[in-house]
Amino acid sequence: MDDCIGYEALTQAAMRGVVREALKQVAANTAPPGDHHFYITFRSRAPGVKIADQLVERFPEEMTIVVQHQFWDLEVHEGHFEIILKFNGVPQHLSIPFAAMTRFVDPSVNFGVSFERHVPDEAIDLISPTGDRGSDVPSASGDEADDATVVSLDHFRRK
């Protein structure tokens, strides 16, 4: 049966909006409140991702960053966010479209969500109503992230 309403795309866009709003709150306060910290996994070669070539070589498919204590210049836009993190002591500017995210985890409150690898253009438009498409870190499968509850939308689909 054809999903004419596109609930999957709507849900994905809504959850990306949750991530965007969480990052906006952190950007406004310059640090996550309390014990909050985020593991954000994204496709390193996705359209719109801007990271240093050596990071793409090191993480050719996916990369996980941690937003906790040492980050600078977090800017949150409608379709992407930008942040400076240190890798091997060297500051690197990253620009990551929300459509490139595959996972977001805040282990301090056991919140997490996984995203579909392919995001249809209409979902990107939902994420960005304005049309803007625009250090070693542990992977999200590390010990700390294992305690988080990651919600997969497949869990709620009819079989």
N, C-alpha and C positions, 0 to 999 in steps of 0.2 A: 504494500500500500504506500502511495506517495505521500510524504509529509509536506503538504501544501503550505502550512503555516510556518514551517521552519523552526520548530521549537529548539532543536539542537543549536542552530546558529544564534538564536535569541539567548539561550542559556549561556553559551560560550561568551557572547558579548557582555552579558550582565556580569559574569564572574570576572572578566577582564576589567570591567568598570569597578568592581570591588577592589581589585588589586591597585588600580589607578588611584582610587580614593585613599587607600591605606598609604600609598607612597606620597600622596599630596599632604597627608597629615604629618608624615615624617619630615617632608621637605619644609613644612611650615615651622616645625620645632627644631630642626637641624639634627635630631636624633630620635630613634624609636623610643616611645615611652616605656618605662619599667624594663621588664625582661624581653620585650618584643624584639625580634630580629627576624629577618626574612631570608630564605633561600629562594632564589629566583633562577630557574633553569630556562634556557632559551636555545633555539637553533642558531648556531654561530654563523651559518651561511644563508640565513633567511633574508629575503628582500628587505632592505632598509636597515639591517644591522650594520653598525659602524664600530668596529673594534680593530685594534692593531693587528697587522698581518701575522706577527709572531704568536698572538693569541689564537688566531684562526688555525695556524699550523699546529699549535699545541692541543687545541680543542676543535677538531675539524667538523664535528657533528653537533654536539651540544656542549654547553658550558653552564656551570652553576656559579653564581656570585652570592656573596653574603652581604646583606645590608645590616650592619650592627653598629660598631663603634668607629671604625676607621673608613670613612667615605667622605667625599667632598662634593660640593656644588650639585647636589641632587636637584634636578629640574624635571617637573612632570608636565607633560603636554597631553593633548587629547589622544594622539595616536602613538606616542612613544615617551620614554623617559631617558634622561641623560644623567650620568654619574661619573665621578672620578674615583677609581680604586687603585691601590698600589699592588703591583705584581713584581716580586723580587726587588722590592724597594723603589720601583720606578712607577710614578703616577701614570695612569692610562685613562683616557677619556673613552667612555662607552656610550653609545646611543642605541637603545633597544626598543623596537616597536612592540607594542603589547601583543600584536598578532604573531610575533616570533616566540612568545613564551610557551613552554610545554608544561611547566610546573611552578607553583608558588606555594611555599610552606612557611608558616609562622609557628615553630614548634613550641613557643612559650604558651600558646593557647590551644594547641592541638588542632590547628586549622591548616588545611591544605586543599589544593585543587589541581587536577591535571587537565590539560587542554588538548584538544585534537591537534594533530600535526598539521593538517591542512585546514586553513581558515578561508572559507569562501569570501569573495569580494563583498558580498552584501553584509557579512558579519563584520568586516573591517569598517564598512560604512556605519554600522550600528555602534561600533566602538568609537568612531570618530565622526560625529555629525558634521564637522566642519570640512571633512575630506582630507585631513592631515594624515597621510599614510607614512605616513612617514616611519700581586701576592698570590699564592696558591690558595685556592678555596676548596673546601670539602665538597663532594658531590651531595646531592639531595638524598642519596641513599646511605649517607654516613650514619653513625650511631645516633646522633642527636636528632636527625630528621626521621629516624625509624619510629619514634614515639608519636609522630604527627599522624593525624587522620587525613588521608588523601582521598578525596571524593572523586570517583570516576563516573561520568554520566552514563557509561555503559551499564552500570549497576541498576539504573532505573529504567532501562529500555525493556520493552516486551520482547520475549524470546520467540 
